[in-house]
Amino acid sequence: MLTCAHDNLTVTAELKKGKYVYYRCSGYHGKCDLPRFREEQISEKLGEVLKAIHIPEDVLARITSALQNDQERMQKDADAKREKLAQRLEAIRNRMNQGYADKLDGKISEDFWQRRMSQWQAEECQVLRAADALAQPQTDSVLNAQRTLELANVAYYLYLTRKPAEQAELLRKVLLNCSIDAVSVSPTYRKPFDMIFERAKTKEWSGWADLNCRPLAPQASALPG
């Protein structure tokens, strides 16, 4: 996940004297200008990367409230659509039953009954498919967005309080990779943490819905325990 800014090669760790960990460019292209870094230096630099996606508490509260309103609206919309589909399905089946009764009474021909029945069955399948789609969770995107924002809010604190393996897991949830030179780290954030980073940098938090619509980072819903 960590690459050298000079030659785009992987930055690897090596153990010195059985207890000191240093990071250096893998150097497959020959001598590299990237200096060696102690593990503590790398850890501090990567912590700053997580600090850069912090969302202020008041902003997080406003966005969370808006997301909850969205969740309620989505639920109401889904309930209304389910009700309309249930009414439509009942009407179709009533027509089927009435048509069958008319066939038995000799009011309509067998051929007419078969053609109409095929149309009703196709319409019934269409309604059932629409109902099945509505049966899927409608609020997952809202809930995942909320969890992602909460993770961004506490990522730096979690990083400071975790062991190295847990820190690495947290970084993988937020970052695609990082390029490092002698002075700085240039992160490439996963979506939607890339947008959160831009908003945090400019302190422009309007248009929160954009954060909800962007694809989410893998496993971002699970905060480290």
TORVEXGU-64162 format. One line per 8 residues: number of its first residue (from 1); their letters; for each residue x, y, z of N, C-alpha, C, O, CB. Coordinates in steps of 0.05 Angstrom, whole numbers, plus 32768, in hexadecimal, padded with zeros to 4 digits. Glycine has a CB too. Example, Ala and Ser with C-alpha at 12.3 -4.5 7.8 and 13.67 -1.06 7.14 Angstrom:
1 = AS = 8108:7F8E:809C:80F6:7FA6:809C:8108:7FBE:809C:811D:7FBE:80A9:80E2:7FA7:80B5  8101:7FD3:808E:8111:7FEB:808F:8102:8001:809D:810C:8017:80A1:811A:7FF4:8072 .
***
This chain:
1 = MLTCAHDN = 8010:7FE8:8000:8000:8000:8000:8011:8019:8000:8007:802F:7FF9:7FED:8000:8018  802B:8017:8008:803D:802E:8009:8051:802C:7FF2:805F:8018:7FF0:804B:802F:8025  8052:8041:7FE2:8064:8041:7FCB:8077:8058:7FCB:8071:806D:7FD7:8053:8041:7FB0  808D:8055:7FBE:80A2:806A:7FBD:809A:807F:7FA8:8093:8078:7F92:80BD:805D:7FB6  809B:8098:7FB0:8094:80AE:7F9D:80A9:80B1:7F87:80A2:80BD:7F72:8091:80C8:7FAD  80C1:80A7:7F8A:80D6:80AA:7F76:80D4:8096:7F5F:80D8:809E:7F48:80F1:80A8:7F83  80CE:807D:7F65:80CD:8069:7F50:80B4:8057:7F50:80B2:8044:7F41:80E6:8057:7F52  80A1:805E:7F62:8087:8050:7F63:808A:8033:7F6B:8078:8023:7F66:8079:8052:7F49 .
9 = LTVTAELK = 80A0:802C:7F78:80A3:8011:7F82:8099:800E:7F9F:8094:8022:7FAC:80C1:8009:7F81  8095:7FF6:7FA7:808A:7FF1:7FC2:809E:7FF8:7FD7:80B6:7FF4:7FD5:8082:7FD3:7FC5  8094:8005:7FEC:80A4:800A:8004:80A1:7FF3:8017:808B:7FEC:801F:809C:8025:8012  80B7:7FE7:801F:80B6:7FCE:802F:80C3:7FD3:804A:80D2:7FE6:804F:80C4:7FB7:8020  80BC:7FC1:805C:80C6:7FC3:8078:80DD:7FAE:807C:80DC:7F99:8070:80B0:7FBD:808D  80F0:7FB6:808C:8105:7FA3:8092:810C:7FA6:80B0:810B:7FBC:80BB:811E:7FA8:8080  8114:7F90:80BC:811A:7F8F:80D8:8138:7F92:80DC:8148:7F83:80D0:810F:7F75:80E5  8140:7FA4:80EE:815D:7FA8:80F4:8162:7FA2:8111:8153:7FAA:8123:8165:7FC5:80ED .
17 = KGKYVYYR = 8178:7F93:8116:8180:7F8C:8131:816A:7F7E:8141:816A:7F7E:8159:8189:7FA5:8140  8158:7F71:8132:8144:7F60:813F:812D:7F6F:814C:811B:7F63:8156:8151:7F50:8153  812E:7F8A:814B:8118:7F99:8158:8111:7FB3:814B:80FC:7FBE:8152:8120:7F9E:8175  8121:7FBE:8139:811B:7FD8:812D:8110:7FD3:8111:811C:7FC4:8101:8134:7FEA:812C  80FA:7FDF:810B:80EE:7FDC:80F1:80F2:7FF6:80E1:80EC:800C:80EA:80CF:7FD6:80F3  80FD:7FF3:80C8:8101:8009:80B6:80F2:8004:809C:80EF:7FED:8093:811F:800E:80B1  80EA:801A:808F:80DC:8018:8075:80EE:8025:8060:80FA:803A:8065:80C1:8026:8076  80F0:8017:8049:8101:8021:8034:80F5:8019:8019:80E4:8008:8018:811E:8016:8036 .
25 = CSGYHGKC = 80FD:8026:8004:80F5:801F:7FE9:8101:8003:7FE2:8118:7FFE:7FE9:80FE:8034:7FD4  80F1:7FF3:7FD5:80FB:7FD8:7FCE:8114:7FD9:7FBB:8124:7FC7:7FBB:80E5:7FC8:7FC1  8116:7FEF:7FAC:812F:7FF4:7F9E:8134:7FE3:7F86:814C:7FDF:7F7F:8145:7FF3:7FB0  8120:7FD8:7F79:8125:7FC6:7F63:8130:7FD4:7F4B:813C:7FC7:7F39:810B:7FB8:7F5B  812D:7FEF:7F4A:8138:7FFE:7F33:8154:800A:7F39:815E:801B:7F2A:8125:8015:7F2C  8160:8001:7F4F:817A:800B:7F56:8177:801E:7F6E:8163:8020:7F7B:8186:801A:7F3F  818D:802D:7F74:818D:803E:7F8B:8177:8053:7F89:8172:805F:7F74:81A9:804C:7F8C  8169:8058:7F9F:8152:806A:7FA0:8158:8080:7FB4:8166:807C:7FC8:8138:805B:7FA8 .
33 = DLPRFREE = 814D:8098:7FAF:8151:80AF:7FC0:813F:80AF:7FD9:8142:80C0:7FEB:814C:80C8:7FB1  812D:809C:7FDA:811B:809B:7FF2:812B:8093:800A:8137:807E:800A:8103:8089:7FED  812B:80A3:8020:8139:809B:8038:812B:8084:8047:8114:807F:8041:813C:80B3:804A  8139:8078:8059:812D:8064:806A:811D:8072:8080:8125:8087:808A:8142:8051:8076  8106:8067:8087:80F6:8072:809C:80F3:805E:80B2:80EF:8046:80AE:80DA:807A:8091  80F4:8068:80CB:80ED:8057:80E1:80CF:8051:80E1:80C0:8061:80D6:80F6:8064:80FC  80C7:803B:80ED:80AB:8034:80EE:809B:804A:80FB:8084:804F:80F2:80A7:8019:80FD  80A6:8056:8110:8097:806B:811E:8092:8083:810B:807D:8090:810D:80A6:8074:8136 .
41 = QISEKLGE = 80A5:8089:80FA:80A1:80A0:80E7:808B:809A:80D3:807A:80AB:80CD:80BC:80A5:80D8  808C:8081:80C8:8077:807A:80B5:805C:807A:80C2:8048:8083:80B7:807D:805E:80A9  805A:806F:80DA:8041:806E:80E9:8036:808A:80ED:801E:808E:80EA:8044:8060:8104  8047:809D:80F4:803E:80B8:80F9:8033:80C5:80DF:801F:80D2:80DF:8055:80C9:8104  8041:80C0:80C9:8039:80CC:80AF:801E:80C1:80A6:800D:80CF:809C:804E:80C7:809A  801A:80A6:80AA:8001:809A:80A2:7FEA:80A3:80B4:7FD3:80A4:80AC:8004:807C:80A2  7FF1:80A8:80CD:7FDC:80B2:80DF:7FD2:80CD:80D6:7FBA:80D3:80D8:7FE8:80B5:80FB  7FE4:80DE:80CC:7FDB:80F8:80C1:7FC8:80F5:80A9:7FB6:8105:80A5:7FF4:8109:80B9 .
49 = VLKAIHIP = 7FCC:80E0:809A:7FBB:80DA:8083:7F9E:80D5:808D:7F8B:80DF:8081:7FC5:80C2:8073  7F9B:80C7:80A3:7F81:80C2:80AF:7F76:80DA:80BC:7F5D:80DF:80BC:7F82:80AA:80C3  7F87:80EA:80C8:7F7E:8103:80D5:7F72:8116:80C0:7F61:8126:80C7:7F96:8111:80E3  7F7B:8113:80A7:7F71:8125:8092:7F55:8120:8089:7F4A:8130:807A:7F84:8124:807A  7F49:810A:8092:7F2D:8104:808A:7F1A:8107:80A2:7F03:80FF:80A0:7F2B:80E7:807F  7F23:8114:80B7:7F12:8118:80CE:7EFB:812B:80C7:7EFF:813F:80BA:7F22:8124:80E5  7EE3:8124:80D0:7ECB:8134:80CC:7EC4:8140:80E7:7EC0:8132:80FA:7EB3:8123:80C1  7EC1:815B:80E9:7EBA:8167:8102:7E9F:815C:810D:7E8E:8155:80FE:7EB7:8186:80FF .
57 = EDVLARIT = 7E9D:815B:8127:7E86:814F:8134:7E6C:815D:812C:7E58:814F:8127:7E89:8151:8152  7E6C:8177:812A:7E53:8185:8123:7E4B:817E:8106:7E33:817C:8100:7E56:81A3:8126  7E5F:817C:80F4:7E59:8175:80D9:7E4E:8158:80D7:7E3B:8153:80C9:7E73:8178:80C7  7E5B:8146:80E5:7E53:812A:80E5:7E36:8128:80F0:7E26:8119:80E5:7E65:8119:80F7  7E2F:8138:8104:7E14:8137:810F:7DFF:8140:80FA:7DEA:8134:80F8:7E12:8148:8128  7E06:8155:80EB:7DF3:815F:80D7:7DF0:814B:80C0:7DDA:8146:80B7:7DFD:817A:80CC  7E06:813F:80B8:7E05:812C:80A2:7DF5:8113:80AB:7DE5:8108:809C:7E21:8124:8098  7DFB:810A:80C4:7DED:80F2:80CE:7DCF:80F7:80CF:7DBF:80E5:80C9:7DF8:80EB:80EA .
65 = SALQNDQE = 7DC7:810F:80D8:7DAB:8116:80D9:7D9E:8115:80BE:7D88:810B:80BA:7DA7:8131:80E6  7DAC:8120:80AA:7DA2:8120:808E:7DA0:8103:8084:7D8D:80FD:8076:7DB5:8131:807C  7DB4:80F2:808A:7DB3:80D7:8081:7D9B:80C8:808E:7D8E:80B8:8080:7DCD:80C9:8088  7D96:80CD:80A7:7D7F:80C1:80B4:7D65:80C9:80A7:7D53:80B9:80A4:7D7F:80C7:80D2  7D63:80E3:80A0:7D4B:80ED:8092:7D48:80DE:8077:7D32:80D7:806F:7D4D:810B:808D  7D5F:80DA:8069:7D5F:80CB:8050:7D54:80AF:8054:7D45:80A5:8044:7D7B:80CB:8043  7D5E:80A3:806A:7D56:8087:806F:7D38:8086:8074:7D2B:8073:8069:7D65:807C:8088  7D2D:8098:8083:7D10:8099:8088:7D01:809D:806E:7CEC:8090:8069:7D09:80AE:809C .
73 = RMQKDADA = 7D0B:80B0:805D:7CFD:80B5:8043:7CFD:809D:8031:7CE9:8096:8025:7D0A:80CD:8035  7D15:808F:8030:7D17:8077:801F:7D04:8061:8029:7CF7:8053:8019:7D33:806D:801F  7D01:805F:8043:7CEF:804A:804E:7CD2:8051:8047:7CC3:803F:8040:7CF2:8048:806C  7CCA:806A:8049:7CAF:8072:8042:7CA9:806D:8025:7C94:8064:801D:7CAA:808F:804A  7CBC:8075:8014:7CB9:8070:7FF7:7CB6:8053:7FF1:7CA5:804B:7FE0:7CD1:807C:7FE8  7CC6:8042:7FFD:7CC5:8025:7FF8:7CAA:801A:8002:7C9E:8009:7FF4:7CDC:8016:8006  7CA0:8023:8019:7C86:801A:8023:7C70:8021:8010:7C5E:8011:800B:7C81:8026:803F  7C71:803A:8006:7C5C:8043:7FF3:7C5C:8033:7FDA:7C47:802B:7FCF:7C5F:8061:7FED .
81 = KREKLAQR = 7C74:802D:7FCF:7C76:801D:7FB7:7C6C:8000:7FBB:7C5F:7FF4:7FAA:7C93:801D:7FAD  7C73:7FF5:7FD3:7C6A:7FDA:7FD9:7C4B:7FD8:7FDA:7C3F:7FC5:7FD0:7C76:7FD0:7FF3  7C3F:7FED:7FE5:7C22:7FEE:7FE7:7C15:7FEF:7FCB:7C02:7FE1:7FC6:7C19:8006:7FF7  7C20:7FFF:7FB9:7C16:8001:7F9E:7C19:7FE7:7F8F:7C07:7FDE:7F81:7C24:8018:7F8F  7C30:7FDA:7F93:7C34:7FC0:7F86:7C21:7FAB:7F90:7C17:7F9A:7F81:7C51:7FB7:7F8A  7C1C:7FAB:7FAB:7C09:7F98:7FB6:7BED:7F9C:7FAB:7BDF:7F88:7FA5:7C09:7F9A:7FD5  7BE5:7FB5:7FA7:7BCB:7FBB:7F9B:7BCA:7FB2:7F7E:7BB5:7FA7:7F75:7BC4:7FD9:7F9D  7BDF:7FB6:7F70:7BE0:7FAE:7F54:7BDF:7F90:7F51:7BD2:7F85:7F3F:7BF9:7FB9:7F46 .
89 = LEAIRNRM = 7BEE:7F82:7F63:7BEE:7F65:7F62:7BD3:7F5A:7F68:7BCA:7F47:7F5B:7C03:7F5A:7F75  7BC5:7F65:7F7B:7BAA:7F5C:7F82:7B97:7F60:7F6B:7B87:7F4E:7F65:7B9F:7F6B:7F9B  7B99:7F77:7F5D:7B88:7F7C:7F46:7B8D:7F68:7F2F:7B7A:7F5E:7F22:7B8C:7F99:7F3B  7BA6:7F61:7F2A:7BAD:7F4E:7F15:7BA1:7F32:7F1C:7B96:7F25:7F0A:7BCC:7F4C:7F12  7BA4:7F2A:7F34:7B9A:7F0F:7F3C:7B7C:7F0E:7F3C:7B70:7EFA:7F37:7BA5:7F08:7F57  7B70:7F25:7F43:7B52:7F26:7F41:7B49:7F22:7F24:7B35:7F15:7F1E:7B48:7F41:7F4C  7B58:7F2F:7F11:7B51:7F2C:7EF5:7B55:7F0F:7EEC:7B46:7F05:7EDC:7B63:7F3F:7EE3  7B6B:7F02:7EF6:7B6F:7EE6:7EEF:7B58:7ED5:7EF8:7B4D:7EC4:7EE9:7B89:7EDC:7EFC .
97 = NQGYADKL = 7B50:7ED9:7F11:7B3A:7EC9:7F1C:7B1F:7ECE:7F0D:7B11:7EBB:7F07:7B36:7ED0:7F3A  7B1A:7EE8:7F07:7B02:7EEE:7EF9:7B02:7EE3:7EDC:7AEE:7ED9:7ED2:7AFE:7F0D:7EF8  7B19:7EE4:7ECF:7B1C:7ED9:7EB4:7B18:7EBB:7EB4:7B0B:7EB1:7EA2:7B37:7EE0:7EA9  7B22:7EAE:7EC8:7B1E:7E90:7ECA:7B01:7E8A:7ECD:7AF7:7E77:7EC1:7B2F:7E84:7EE1  7AF4:7E9A:7EDF:7AD7:7E95:7EE3:7AC7:7E9A:7EC9:7AB5:7E8B:7EC3:7ACC:7EA7:7EF9  7ACF:7EAF:7EBA:7AC1:7EB4:7EA1:7AC6:7E9E:7E8D:7AB4:7E97:7E7D:7ACB:7ECF:7E95  7ADE:7E92:7E8D:7AE3:7E7B:7E7B:7AD1:7E63:7E82:7AC6:7E56:7E70:7B01:7E73:7E7C  7AD0:7E5D:7E9C:7ABF:7E47:7EA4:7AA2:7E4B:7E9D:7A94:7E38:7E97:7AC3:7E42:7EC2 .
105 = DGKISEDF = 7A99:7E64:7E9F:7A7D:7E6B:7E99:7A78:7E6D:7E7B:7A61:7E71:7E72:7A75:7E85:7EA6  7A8D:7E6B:7E6B:7A8A:7E6C:7E4E:7A87:7E88:7E43:7A7F:7E8C:7E2C:7A72:7E5C:7E46  7A8E:7E9C:7E53:7A8C:7EB8:7E4B:7AA3:7EC0:7E38:7AA0:7ED2:7E28:7A8B:7ECA:7E63  7ABA:7EB3:7E3B:7AD1:7EB8:7E29:7ADB:7E9D:7E1F:7AD8:7E89:7E2B:7AE7:7EC8:7E39  7AE9:7E9F:7E08:7AF3:7E86:7DFC:7B0D:7E7D:7E09:7B1A:7E8D:7E17:7AF8:7E8A:7DDE  7B14:7E64:7E05:7B2D:7E59:7E10:7B45:7E69:7E05:7B58:7E6F:7E14:7B30:7E3B:7E09  7B45:7E6F:7DEB:7B5B:7E7E:7DDF:7B5E:7E99:7DEB:7B74:7EA2:7DF1:7B56:7E80:7DC1  7B48:7EA7:7DEF:7B49:7EC2:7DFB:7B53:7EBF:7E18:7B63:7ED0:7E20:7B2D:7ECF:7DFA .
113 = WQRRMSQW = 7B4A:7EAC:7E26:7B53:7EA8:7E42:7B71:7EA3:7E43:7B7E:7EAE:7E54:7B43:7E90:7E4F  7B7B:7E92:7E31:7B98:7E8C:7E32:7BA9:7EA5:7E2C:7BBD:7EAA:7E39:7B9F:7E76:7E1D  7BA0:7EB5:7E18:7BAF:7ECD:7E11:7BAF:7EE1:7E28:7BC4:7EED:7E2F:7BA4:7EDA:7DF8  7B98:7EE5:7E34:7B96:7EF8:7E4A:7BA5:7EEE:7E63:7BB2:7EFD:7E71:7B78:7EFD:7E52  7BA4:7ED4:7E67:7BB2:7EC8:7E7F:7BD0:7ECC:7E7C:7BDE:7ED2:7E90:7BAC:7EAA:7E82  7BDB:7EC9:7E64:7BF8:7ECD:7E5F:7C00:7EEA:7E65:7C15:7EEF:7E71:7BFF:7EC6:7E42  7BEF:7EFD:7E5E:7BF4:7F19:7E63:7BF3:7F1F:7E81:7C04:7F2D:7E8C:7BE0:7F2B:7E55  7BDF:7F13:7E8F:7BDD:7F18:7EAC:7BF5:7F0B:7EBB:7BFF:7F17:7ECE:7BC3:7F0C:7EB6 .
121 = QAEECQVL = 7BFD:7EF3:7EB2:7C14:7EE6:7EC0:7C2D:7EF6:7EBC:7C3E:7EF8:7ECE:7C17:7ECA:7EB5  7C31:7F01:7EA4:7C49:7F11:7E9F:7C49:7F2A:7EB1:7C5D:7F32:7EBC:7C4B:7F19:7E81  7C31:7F37:7EB3:7C2F:7F4E:7EC4:7C33:7F47:7EE1:7C3F:7F56:7EF0:7C13:7F5C:7EC0  7C29:7F30:7EE9:7C2C:7F27:7F05:7C4A:7F23:7F0B:7C53:7F2B:7F21:7C1D:7F0D:7F0A  7C59:7F16:7EF9:7C76:7F12:7EFD:7C84:7F2D:7EFF:7C97:7F30:7F10:7C81:7F02:7EE6  7C7C:7F40:7EEF:7C89:7F5B:7EF0:7C85:7F68:7F0B:7C98:7F73:7F17:7C7E:7F6D:7EDA  7C6D:7F66:7F16:7C67:7F71:7F30:7C76:7F63:7F46:7C81:7F70:7F58:7C48:7F70:7F36  7C77:7F49:7F45:7C86:7F39:7F59:7CA4:7F3F:7F59:7CB0:7F41:7F6E:7C82:7F1B:7F55 .
129 = RAADALAQ = 7CAF:7F43:7F41:7CCC:7F4B:7F3F:7CD0:7F66:7F4C:7CE4:7F6A:7F5B:7CD5:7F4B:7F22  7CBE:7F79:7F47:7CC1:7F94:7F53:7CBF:7F92:7F71:7CCD:7FA0:7F7F:7CAC:7FA6:7F47  7CAC:7F81:7F7B:7CA9:7F7E:7F98:7CC2:7F71:7FA5:7CCA:7F79:7FBA:7C90:7F6D:7F9E  7CCE:7F5E:7F97:7CE6:7F51:7FA1:7CFD:7F65:7FA3:7D0C:7F65:7FB6:7CEF:7F3A:7F8F  7CFF:7F77:7F8F:7D14:7F8C:7F90:7D10:7F9E:7FA8:7D23:7FA6:7FB5:7D14:7F9C:7F76  7CF7:7FA5:7FAE:7CF2:7FB6:7FC5:7CF6:7FA8:7FDF:7CFA:7FB5:7FF4:7CD5:7FC0:7FC4  7CF6:7F8D:7FDF:7CFA:7F7E:7FF7:7D18:7F7F:8000:7D1E:7F79:8017:7CF2:7F61:7FF4  7D2A:7F86:7FED:7D46:7F89:7FF4:7D4A:7FA2:8006:7D3A:7FB5:8004:7D58:7F8C:7FDB .
137 = PQTDSVLN = 7D5D:7FA1:8018:7D61:7FB8:802A:7D65:7FD2:801A:7D76:7FD4:8009:7D7A:7FB3:803C  7D55:7FE6:8021:7D56:7FFF:8012:7D68:8014:801F:7D6E:8028:8013:7D3A:800A:8010  7D71:800E:8037:7D7F:8023:8047:7D9D:801C:804A:7DAB:802A:8058:7D73:8026:8062  7DA6:8007:803D:7DC2:7FFF:8040:7DD6:8015:8039:7DE9:801A:8047:7DC8:7FE6:8030  7DD0:8022:8022:7DE3:8037:801A:7DE4:804E:802E:7DFA:8059:8032:7DDB:8042:7FFE  7DCE:8055:803A:7DCD:806A:804E:7DDD:8061:8067:7DEC:8071:8072:7DB0:8071:8055  7DD8:8049:8070:7DE5:803F:8088:7E04:803D:8083:7E13:8044:8094:7DDA:8024:8090  7E0B:8032:806C:7E28:8030:8066:7E35:804B:8064:7E4C:804F:806D:7E2C:8021:804C .
145 = AQRTLELA = 7E27:805F:8059:7E32:807A:8057:7E36:8085:8073:7E4B:8092:8079:7E1F:808C:8047  7E23:8080:8085:7E25:808A:80A0:7E3D:807E:80AE:7E4C:808B:80BC:7E0C:8085:80B0  7E41:8063:80AB:7E57:8056:80B8:7E72:805F:80AD:7E86:8061:80BB:7E54:8037:80B4  7E73:8064:8092:7E8B:806E:8086:7E93:8089:8092:7EAA:808E:8098:7E88:8070:8068  7E7F:809B:8094:7E84:80B5:80A0:7E8D:80B3:80BD:7E9F:80C2:80C5:7E6B:80C7:809E  7E81:80A1:80CC:7E8A:809D:80E7:7EA6:8093:80E9:7EB6:809B:80FA:7E77:8089:80F6  7EAE:8081:80D6:7EC9:8077:80D6:7EDD:808D:80D0:7EF2:808F:80DD:7ECC:8061:80C1  7ED6:809E:80BC:7EE7:80B5:80B6:7EEB:80C7:80CE:7F00:80D2:80D3:7EDC:80C5:809F .
153 = NVAYYLYL = 7ED6:80CA:80DE:7ED6:80DB:80F5:7EE9:80D2:810B:7EF6:80E2:8118:7EBA:80DE:8100  7EEB:80B7:810E:7EFB:80AC:8124:7F15:809E:811B:7F23:8093:812B:7EEB:8099:8135  7F1A:809E:8100:7F30:808E:80F6:7F4B:8095:8103:7F5A:8083:810A:7F32:8092:80D8  7F51:80AE:8106:7F6A:80B7:8111:7F6D:80AE:812E:7F82:80A4:8137:7F6E:80D5:810F  7F57:80B1:813E:7F58:80A8:815A:7F5C:808A:815C:7F6C:8081:816C:7F3E:80B0:8168  7F4D:807B:814B:7F51:805E:814B:7F6D:8056:8144:7F79:8044:8150:7F3D:8051:8137  7F79:8064:8131:7F94:805E:8128:7FA8:8061:813F:7FBA:8051:8143:7F9C:8070:8111  7FA5:8077:814F:7FB7:807C:8165:7FB5:8068:817B:7FC8:8065:818B:7FB2:8098:8170 .
161 = TRKPAEQA = 7F9E:805B:817D:7F9A:8048:8194:7F9C:802B:818C:7F97:801A:819D:7F7F:804E:81A0  7FA4:8025:8173:7FA5:8009:816A:7FC1:7FFF:8167:7FD4:800F:8164:7F96:8006:8150  7FC4:7FE5:8167:7FDD:7FD8:8162:7FE3:7FD9:8144:7FD1:7FDE:8134:7FDD:7FBA:816C  7FFC:7FD5:813C:8004:7FD8:811F:7FF2:7FC8:810C:7FEB:7FD2:80F7:8020:7FD0:811C  7FEC:7FAF:8112:7FDC:7F9F:8100:7FC0:7FAB:80FC:7FB5:7FAB:80E7:7FDA:7F82:810A  7FB5:7FB5:8112:7F9B:7FC2:8111:7F9C:7FDC:8102:7F8A:7FE4:80F4:7F8F:7FC6:812D  7FB2:7FEA:8106:7FB6:8003:80F7:7FB7:7FFE:80D9:7FAB:800D:80C9:7FD1:8011:8100  7FC4:7FE8:80D1:7FC6:7FE1:80B5:7FAB:7FDB:80AA:7FA4:7FE3:8094:7FD9:7FC9:80B1 .
169 = ELLRKVLL = 7F9B:7FCC:80B9:7F7F:7FC5:80B0:7F6F:7FDF:80AC:7F60:7FE1:8099:7F72:7FB3:80C5  7F71:7FF1:80BF:7F63:800B:80BC:7F6B:801A:80A4:7F5B:8025:8095:7F67:801C:80D6  7F85:801B:809F:7F90:8029:8087:7F86:801D:806D:7F7F:802C:805A:7FAE:8029:8087  7F84:8003:806C:7F7A:7FF5:8054:7F5D:7FFC:804F:7F54:7FFC:8038:7F7D:7FD7:8057  7F4D:8001:8064:7F31:8009:8060:7F2E:8024:8054:7F1B:802A:8046:7F23:8007:807A  7F42:8035:8059:7F3F:8052:8051:7F4F:8058:8038:7F47:8069:8028:7F49:8064:8068  7F66:804A:8034:7F79:8051:801F:7F7B:803C:8009:7F79:8024:800E:7F94:8057:802B  7F80:8045:7FF1:7F89:8033:7FDB:7FA7:8030:7FDC:7FB1:8019:7FDB:7F80:803E:7FC0 .
177 = NCSIDAVS = 7FB5:8046:7FDF:7FD2:8045:7FE1:7FDD:8060:7FEA:7FCD:8074:7FEC:7FE0:803D:7FC7  7FF6:8061:7FF0:8003:807A:7FF8:801E:807C:7FEA:802D:8068:7FE8:8007:807D:8017  8024:8094:7FE0:803F:8099:7FD4:804F:80A9:7FE8:8044:80BD:7FF3:803D:80A7:7FB8  8068:80A2:7FED:8078:80AF:8001:8092:80B9:7FF6:809F:80AA:7FE6:807C:809D:8019  809A:80D1:7FFD:80B5:80DB:7FF7:80C3:80E2:8011:80BA:80D9:8026:80B4:80F4:7FE4  80D8:80F1:800F:80E8:80F6:8027:80D9:8107:803C:80DF:8107:8053:8102:8104:8020  80C5:8116:8032:80B7:8129:8044:809A:8122:804A:8092:8123:8061:80B8:8144:8038  808C:8119:8036:806F:8117:8039:8063:80FD:802E:8071:80EE:8020:8061:812E:802C .
185 = VSPTYRKP = 804A:80F8:8035:803B:80E1:802C:8024:80EC:801B:8016:80FE:8023:8031:80CF:8043  8020:80E0:8003:800A:80E8:7FF2:7FF6:80D1:7FF0:7FFC:80BE:7FE1:8014:80F1:7FD5  7FE0:80D2:7FFE:7FCD:80BC:7FFE:7FBA:80BC:7FE7:7FB4:80D0:7FDB:7FBE:80BC:8018  7FB2:80A4:7FDF:7F9B:80A0:7FCD:7F86:8092:7FDC:7F88:807A:7FE3:7FA4:808F:7FB3  7F70:80A0:7FE2:7F5B:8096:7FF3:7F47:8085:7FE3:7F43:8089:7FCC:7F4C:80AD:8001  7F3C:8071:7FF1:7F26:8063:7FE6:7F0D:8075:7FE5:7F0C:8089:7FF3:7F20:8049:7FF6  7EFA:806E:7FD4:7EE1:807C:7FD3:7ED0:8073:7FEA:7ED0:805A:7FF0:7ED2:8078:7FB8  7EC1:8084:7FF9:7EBF:80A1:7FF4:7ED1:80B1:8005:7ECD:80C9:8008:7EA2:80A9:7FF9 .
193 = FDMIFERA = 7EE6:80A4:8011:7EF8:80B3:8022:7F07:80C9:8012:7F11:80DC:801E:7F0C:80A1:802F  7F0A:80C5:7FF8:7F17:80D9:7FE8:7F07:80F3:7FE8:7F12:8109:7FEA:7F1A:80D0:7FCB  7EEC:80F1:7FE7:7EDC:8109:7FE8:7EDC:8115:8004:7EDC:812D:8007:7EBF:8102:7FDF  7EDB:8104:8018:7EDC:810E:8034:7EF6:811E:8038:7EF6:8133:8045:7EDA:80F7:8048  7F0C:8114:802D:7F26:8122:8030:7F24:813D:8023:7F2D:8151:802E:7F3C:8111:8023  7F18:813F:800B:7F16:8159:7FFD:7F05:816C:800D:7F0B:8183:800F:7F0B:8155:7FE1  7EEE:8162:8018:7EDD:8173:8028:7EEB:817C:8041:7EE8:8193:8049:7EC3:8164:802F  7EFA:816A:804E:7F08:8172:8066:7F1D:8187:8061:7F22:8199:8071:7F14:8159:8073 .
201 = KTKEWSGW = 7F2A:8184:8049:7F40:8197:8042:7F34:81B3:803D:7F40:81C7:8045:7F4F:818D:802A  7F1D:81B4:802F:7F12:81CE:8028:7EFE:81D8:803D:7EF5:81EF:803D:7F04:81CC:800D  7EF7:81C6:8050:7EE3:81CC:8065:7EC8:81D3:8058:7EB8:81E2:8063:7EEC:81E3:8076  7EC2:81C7:8041:7EA9:81CB:8033:7E99:81B2:8036:7E9D:819E:8028:7EAE:81D2:8015  7E85:81B2:8048:7E76:819A:804E:7E5A:819A:8043:7E4A:8189:8049:7E75:8197:806C  7E53:81AE:8032:7E39:81AE:8026:7E39:8198:8010:7E4E:818E:8008:7E32:81C9:8019  7E20:8191:8008:7E1E:817B:7FF3:7E26:8160:7FFE:7E32:8150:7FF1:7E30:8182:7FDC  7E1E:815B:8018:7E25:8142:8025:7E1B:812A:8016:7E27:8115:8018:7E1A:8141:8041 .
209 = ADLNCRPL = 7E05:812D:8006:7DFA:8117:7FF8:7E0E:8109:7FE5:7E0B:80F2:7FDF:7DE1:811F:7FE8  7E21:8119:7FDB:7E35:810D:7FCA:7E44:80F7:7FD7:7E4B:80E3:7FCB:7E4A:8123:7FC1  7E48:80FA:7FF2:7E57:80E5:8000:7E46:80CC:8001:7E51:80B5:8001:7E5D:80EF:801D  7E2C:80CF:8002:7E1A:80B8:8004:7E19:80A9:7FE9:7E15:8091:7FE9:7DFE:80C1:800C  7E1B:80B7:7FD3:7E18:80AB:7FB9:7E31:809E:7FAF:7E2F:808D:7F9D:7E0F:80C0:7FA5  7E48:80A4:7FB9:7E60:8099:7FAF:7E64:807C:7FB9:7E5A:8076:7FCF:7E79:80A9:7FB7  7E71:806A:7FAA:7E76:804F:7FB4:7E86:8050:7FCE:7E96:8062:7FD2:7E85:803F:7F9F  7E81:803C:7FDF:7E8E:803C:7FF9:7EA7:802A:7FF9:7EA9:8018:7FE8:7E7B:8033:800E .
217 = APQASALP = 7EB9:8030:800B:7ED1:801F:800D:7EC9:8004:8018:7EB7:8001:8028:7EE6:802D:8020  7ED7:7FEF:8010:7ED2:7FD4:801A:7ED5:7FD3:8038:7EE9:7FDD:8043:7EE4:7FC0:800D  7EC2:7FC6:8046:7EC2:7FC2:8063:7EC3:7FDB:8073:7ECA:7FDB:808B:7EDA:7FB1:806A  7EBC:7FF2:8067:7EBD:800B:8076:7EA8:800B:808C:7EA9:801C:809E:7EB9:8022:8064  7E94:7FF9:808A:7E7E:7FF9:809E:7E87:7FEE:80B9:7E7A:7FF2:80CD:7E67:7FEA:8094  7E9E:7FE0:80B9:7EA7:7FD3:80D2:7EBD:7FE3:80DF:7ED3:7FE5:80D6:7EB0:7FB7:80CC  7EB6:7FF0:80F6:7ECB:7FFE:8105:7EDC:7FEA:8114:7ED1:7FD6:811F:7EBE:8012:8118  7EF6:7FEE:8115:7F07:7FDB:8124:7EFE:7FDA:8141:7EF8:7FEE:814D:7F23:7FE4:8123 .
225 = G = 7EFD:7FC2:814C:7EF3:7FBE:8167:7F08:7FC5:817C:7F03:7FC3:8194:7EEA:7FA2:816B .
***
